[in-house]
Amino acid sequence: MKLIRLISPLLLFVVTIGPAAAEAPSDGYDKTIQATAILRSGETVAGQPIVYPRVENPEVAAVRVVIPPGAETGWHRHPFPCYAYLIEGKLSLRMEGNRTVEVKAGDALIESVNVWHNGRNDGPEPVEIVMFVTGAKGLPFTVRTANP
C-alpha cells in the first residue's frame, strides 16, 4: 500500500506532463531531477476520446500484471478508463475488428473503454505491466467474455 501511495502521484505526474515539462525543472527546483514525457494523448489506443467517469464513489486502483511467455489475457473490456505502463516484455494487443497494437517495455498507453481486446505475450520473457484505473468502489474494472 505504501508503494502505491508513492508511485501513484509520480506516475500520474509523468503521464500528464507535456514536452515542455520534460525539460529540467526551474524556479528553485533541484536541477538534477529529470522528467521525461512518456505519453500525452486525448484518446485511447482504440482512438476513442478520453472521457472521465462520473460515478458516486470514485476509486483509483493500481494493479501489477505479469503475463508469462505464451500466455494471453483472454478477451475482456474495461468499463472505466485504464492507463498502463509496460515495465518489461512485449505485448500484442488484439482488439475487436482485427486491429492489433504492439506494445513494448517503456511504452505507456490509455486502454480502450468498452472495446473487447486480448493481450498475448509472444515473446521469450514475461510481460510486466503496471495499470492504473479510474473507476468506482465495488464495481469491476475488467469484464471477461469467451468470444467478443
QUIZIBEL-V288231 format. One record per backbone hydrogen bond with DSSP energy under -0.5 kcal/mol. CO is the residue of the C=O (numbers start at 1). NH is the residue of the N-H. If there is no record, write none. Layout:
((CO/NH) (CO/NH))
This chain:
((1/5) (2/6) (3/7) (4/8) (5/9) (6/10) (7/11) (8/12) (9/13) (10/14) (11/15) (12/16) (13/17) (14/38) (18/22) (19/22) (20/23) (26/29) (30/33) (33/25) (42/50) (44/47) (48/44) (53/55) (57/137) (59/135) (61/133) (63/65) (63/131) (65/129) (66/68) (67/127) (68/71) (71/121) (75/145) (76/117) (77/79) (77/143) (78/114) (81/134) (82/111) (83/132) (84/109) (85/87) (85/130) (86/106) (88/128) (89/105) (90/123) (91/93) (91/103) (92/94) (92/120) (93/101) (94/118) (95/98) (95/99) (99/95) (101/93) (103/91) (104/107) (107/86) (109/84) (109/111) (110/45) (112/114) (116/96) (117/76) (118/94) (119/73) (120/92) (120/122) (121/70) (126/128) (127/67) (128/87) (128/88) (129/65) (129/131) (130/85) (131/63) (132/83) (133/61) (133/135) (134/81) (135/59) (136/139) (143/77))
